[in-house]
Amino acid sequence: EQQGIKTGYIGMLAVKAGHRRHGIGRELVRKVLLRMKELGCTSVTLETEKSNAAALRLYQESFGFIREELLVRYYLNWGDAYRLRLWF
């Protein structure tokens, strides 16, 4: 972190299978992003599995995150991930 620059980080966000597709994840992300912005963050990063189309759609299409980096074999199951970033 550079002097005076704050980056927020979303480490884990999950919605139980039976409760998906009701806007819960979107609302959680919206609230977290709002709070990070209030705290002075200039950007937010997260990682999501490359194969997780629903998460990629949520972050990229609903909130404007951009793919910053491909992380090869990032997860313990050797799954690849994308690092995503949203700039405020």
Rosetta silent file (secondary structure, phi, psi, omega in degrees, C-alpha in Angstrom):
SEQUENCE: EQQGIKTGYIGMLAVKAGHRRHGIGRELVRKVLLRMKELGCTSVTLETEKSNAAALRLYQESFGFIREELLVRYYLNWGDAYRLRLWF
SCORE:     score description
SCORE:     0.000 S_00000001
   1 L     0.000  124.088  179.103    0.000    0.000    0.000 S_00000001
   2 L   -77.296  160.920  179.919    1.475    3.333   -1.069 S_00000001
   3 L   -53.135  121.184  175.329    1.457    6.405    1.173 S_00000001
   4 L    79.691   -0.366  179.784   -2.123    7.689    1.442 S_00000001
   5 L  -109.667  123.213  179.012   -3.612    5.041   -0.835 S_00000001
   6 E  -109.454  132.092  174.727   -6.014    2.522    0.706 S_00000001
   7 E  -116.164  124.523  175.521   -7.047   -0.644   -1.090 S_00000001
   8 E   -81.514  160.234 -179.150   -9.991   -2.637    0.206 S_00000001
   9 E  -140.735  129.154  173.729  -10.068   -6.416   -0.067 S_00000001
  10 E  -100.666  110.215 -175.616  -12.985   -8.844   -0.259 S_00000001
  11 L   -86.268  -35.959 -176.967  -11.627  -12.132    1.061 S_00000001
  12 L  -158.602  133.110  174.373  -14.710  -14.339    1.015 S_00000001
  13 L  -146.820  122.433 -179.519  -18.319  -13.906    0.047 S_00000001
  14 L  -143.019  145.501  174.818  -20.735  -16.807   -0.283 S_00000001
  15 L  -121.764  128.721 -179.186  -24.492  -17.247   -0.370 S_00000001
  16 L   -55.504  139.867 -172.724  -25.954  -20.637    0.541 S_00000001
  17 H   -47.920  -44.341 -177.205  -27.217  -22.464   -2.548 S_00000001
  18 H   -69.682  -10.435 -177.994  -30.883  -22.364   -1.546 S_00000001
  19 H  -111.608    5.282 -179.175  -30.778  -18.577   -1.134 S_00000001
  20 L   -75.380  163.172  177.779  -29.048  -17.644   -4.382 S_00000001
  21 L    69.419   26.272  175.989  -30.685  -15.652   -7.183 S_00000001
  22 L  -121.411    8.933  178.237  -32.504  -13.364   -4.717 S_00000001
  23 L    84.738    6.015 -177.322  -30.061  -10.438   -4.835 S_00000001
  24 H   -66.216  -48.387  179.233  -28.407  -11.257   -1.500 S_00000001
  25 H   -60.746  -43.976  179.348  -24.876  -11.430   -2.908 S_00000001
  26 H   -60.526  -42.485 -179.488  -25.365   -8.237   -4.896 S_00000001
  27 H   -68.660  -39.428  176.601  -26.621   -6.393   -1.818 S_00000001
  28 H   -60.712  -46.150  179.596  -23.730   -7.664    0.326 S_00000001
  29 H   -63.153  -44.548 -179.829  -21.207   -6.484   -2.270 S_00000001
  30 H   -56.801  -46.058 -179.124  -22.970   -3.126   -2.620 S_00000001
  31 H   -66.876  -40.875  179.028  -22.829   -2.530    1.149 S_00000001
  32 H   -63.908  -44.034 -179.988  -19.197   -3.624    1.440 S_00000001
  33 H   -64.294  -41.227  178.217  -18.154   -1.358   -1.449 S_00000001
  34 H   -60.418  -45.384 -179.168  -20.050    1.589    0.025 S_00000001
  35 H   -65.663  -41.424  178.867  -18.348    1.096    3.395 S_00000001
  36 H   -63.239  -39.000  177.407  -14.886    0.765    1.825 S_00000001
  37 H   -64.589  -43.374  177.661  -15.468    3.968   -0.113 S_00000001
  38 H   -60.235  -32.906 -179.712  -16.603    5.735    3.086 S_00000001
  39 L   -81.922    0.234  174.609  -13.366    4.560    4.761 S_00000001
  40 L    93.738   14.093  176.522  -11.311    6.199    2.013 S_00000001
  41 E   -69.573  141.897  176.591  -10.356    3.249   -0.148 S_00000001
  42 E   -97.351  -16.032  176.112   -9.459    4.179   -3.716 S_00000001
  43 E  -157.046  167.119  177.828   -9.914    0.638   -5.015 S_00000001
  44 E  -134.089  137.185  176.466  -11.045   -2.843   -3.993 S_00000001
  45 E  -120.691  160.856  174.623   -9.510   -6.161   -5.015 S_00000001
  46 E  -162.372  165.134  172.128  -10.643   -9.767   -4.793 S_00000001
  47 E  -120.157  144.125  174.438   -9.902  -13.130   -6.318 S_00000001
  48 E  -142.405  148.697 -177.964  -12.475  -15.468   -7.812 S_00000001
  49 E   -60.713  135.829 -177.909  -12.172  -18.827   -9.471 S_00000001
  50 L   -55.808  -33.098 -176.808  -11.771  -18.549  -13.233 S_00000001
  51 L   -85.166   -2.633 -176.739  -14.565  -21.098  -13.705 S_00000001
  52 L   -87.718   81.109 -175.769  -17.055  -19.224  -11.456 S_00000001
  53 H   -60.262  -37.853 -178.605  -19.148  -17.578  -14.156 S_00000001
  54 H   -64.410  -43.778  179.714  -21.794  -16.330  -11.691 S_00000001
  55 H   -66.590  -42.693  179.498  -19.220  -14.512   -9.537 S_00000001
  56 H   -61.294  -42.313  177.829  -17.471  -13.036  -12.575 S_00000001
  57 H   -61.544  -45.989 -179.074  -20.817  -11.783  -13.904 S_00000001
  58 H   -59.140  -53.915 -174.210  -21.709  -10.261  -10.529 S_00000001
  59 H   -70.485  -42.699 -175.221  -18.427   -8.429  -10.030 S_00000001
  60 H   -80.571  -48.590 -174.131  -17.743   -7.385  -13.620 S_00000001
  61 H   -81.327  -38.179 -177.367  -21.189   -6.672  -15.023 S_00000001
  62 H   -83.123  -30.573 -173.418  -22.985   -5.442  -11.911 S_00000001
  63 H  -122.271  -10.656  175.847  -20.159   -3.479  -10.295 S_00000001
  64 L    86.832   15.597  174.545  -17.556   -2.758  -12.969 S_00000001
  65 L   -61.485  148.742  176.386  -14.610   -4.766  -11.620 S_00000001
  66 E  -116.899  149.445  175.691  -11.888   -5.389  -14.206 S_00000001
  67 E   -73.675  122.522 -177.404   -9.660   -8.430  -14.596 S_00000001
  68 E  -101.929  -33.171 -173.514   -6.242   -7.435  -13.404 S_00000001
  69 E  -161.527  144.235  170.685   -4.341  -10.715  -13.396 S_00000001
  70 E   -94.504  124.777 -179.553   -4.694  -14.454  -14.062 S_00000001
  71 E  -106.500  100.861 -175.259   -3.421  -16.430  -11.082 S_00000001
  72 L   -73.806  130.683 -179.889   -2.461  -19.889  -12.323 S_00000001
  73 L    53.816   44.217 -175.641   -3.067  -22.728   -9.815 S_00000001
  74 L   -71.582  -39.189 -175.105   -4.050  -20.202   -7.162 S_00000001
  75 L   -91.289  161.883 -179.026   -6.365  -22.452   -5.155 S_00000001
  76 L   -61.088  -25.163  177.103   -5.514  -25.618   -3.231 S_00000001
  77 L   -86.490   12.519 -179.281   -7.424  -27.655   -5.819 S_00000001
  78 L    70.509   12.695  177.906   -5.055  -26.201   -8.453 S_00000001
  79 L   -71.641  143.694  176.733   -7.857  -24.060   -9.856 S_00000001
  80 L   -80.142  155.974  178.865   -6.931  -20.835  -11.612 S_00000001
  81 E  -135.183  159.151  168.398   -8.282  -17.502  -10.387 S_00000001
  82 E  -107.193  137.163  167.876   -8.690  -13.978  -11.653 S_00000001
  83 E   -91.319  125.411 -179.517   -7.675  -11.041   -9.502 S_00000001
  84 E  -111.645  150.508  177.849  -10.309   -8.364  -10.035 S_00000001
  85 E  -139.231  140.971  172.744  -10.115   -4.695   -9.125 S_00000001
  86 E  -118.819  126.532  175.728  -12.656   -1.903   -8.880 S_00000001
  87 E   -98.284  136.835  176.183  -11.415    1.693   -8.871 S_00000001
  88 L   -91.108    0.000    0.000  -13.539    4.362   -7.185 S_00000001
